[in-house]
Amino acid sequence: MKNKLMTMGVGLLVMATPMLAQGAADAASSAEATRKAAAYLSVGIASGLCGLGQGRAVASAAEAMARNPGAIAAIRVSLLIGLAFIESLGLYALMVTYIAK
């Protein structure tokens, strides 16, 4: 697990290097480029973890429904509310990219 996380982290950093490859004219534009790079990288991480969270939530709900068929309605409602909250994180991350431009 640790090896996978390390590989994913290095992959994210490698994919982020083109954002930092532009030449800066002064210190203000360099700080701006660094701020944008950090914002885009954090948004990418948030979106990726949002997808992982949704997958785990659906898997857990499917397992719970299989174990207790009588509680399907309550589990479904809780699942949909949870997925809405998780998806809102992804939408906030998208808004951050538009604000960071």
C-alpha positions in Angstrom: 0.0 0.0 0.0 2.8 2.4 0.9 4.5 1.6 -2.4 1.4 2.4 -4.3 0.9 5.7 -2.5 4.6 6.6 -3.2 4.2 5.8 -6.9 1.0 7.8 -7.1 2.7 10.8 -5.4 5.7 10.7 -7.7 3.4 10.4 -10.7 1.4 13.5 -9.6 4.6 15.5 -9.2 5.9 14.4 -12.6 2.6 15.4 -14.2 2.7 18.8 -12.4 6.2 19.7 -13.7 5.0 21.3 -17.0 3.1 23.9 -15.0 6.4 25.0 -13.4 8.5 24.8 -16.6 7.6 28.3 -17.8 10.2 31.0 -17.4 9.3 33.8 -15.0 9.9 37.4 -15.7 10.0 38.6 -12.1 9.3 37.3 -8.6 5.6 38.3 -8.6 4.9 36.1 -11.6 7.0 33.3 -10.1 4.9 33.4 -6.9 1.7 33.5 -9.1 2.8 30.4 -11.0 3.7 28.6 -7.8 0.3 29.5 -6.3 -1.5 28.2 -9.4 0.5 25.0 -9.5 -0.3 24.3 -5.8 -4.0 25.1 -6.4 -4.2 22.8 -9.4 -2.3 20.0 -7.7 -4.5 20.1 -4.6 -7.6 20.1 -6.8 -6.4 17.1 -8.6 -5.7 15.3 -5.4 -9.2 16.3 -4.0 -10.9 15.1 -7.1 -9.0 11.8 -7.1 -9.8 11.1 -3.5 -13.5 12.1 -4.2 -13.7 9.3 -6.7 -12.1 6.8 -4.3 -14.5 7.9 -1.6 -17.5 7.4 -3.8 -16.3 3.9 -4.8 -15.8 2.9 -1.2 -19.2 4.3 -0.2 -21.0 2.4 -3.0 -19.1 -0.8 -2.2 -20.0 -0.6 1.5 -23.6 0.2 0.8 -23.8 -2.8 -1.6 -22.3 -5.1 1.1 -24.7 -3.7 3.7 -27.7 -4.3 1.5 -26.6 -7.8 0.8 -26.2 -8.5 4.5 -29.5 -6.9 5.6 -32.1 -6.8 2.8 -34.7 -5.4 5.2 -32.8 -2.1 5.5 -32.3 -1.4 1.8 -34.5 1.7 1.8 -32.6 3.3 4.8 -29.2 2.4 3.3 -30.1 3.7 -0.1 -31.2 7.1 1.3 -28.0 7.4 3.4 -25.9 6.4 0.4 -27.5 9.0 -1.9 -27.0 11.8 0.8 -23.4 10.7 1.3 -22.7 10.6 -2.4 -24.2 14.1 -2.8 -21.8 15.4 -0.1 -18.8 13.7 -1.7 -19.7 15.0 -5.1 -20.0 18.5 -3.7 -16.3 18.3 -2.8 -15.6 17.6 -6.4 -17.6 20.6 -7.5 -15.9 22.8 -5.0 -12.6 21.6 -6.4 -13.7 22.5 -9.9 -14.7 26.0 -8.6 -11.2 26.5 -7.2 -9.6 25.9 -10.6 -11.8 28.6 -12.1 -11.0 31.0 -9.2 -7.2 30.2 -9.4 -7.1 31.3 -13.1 
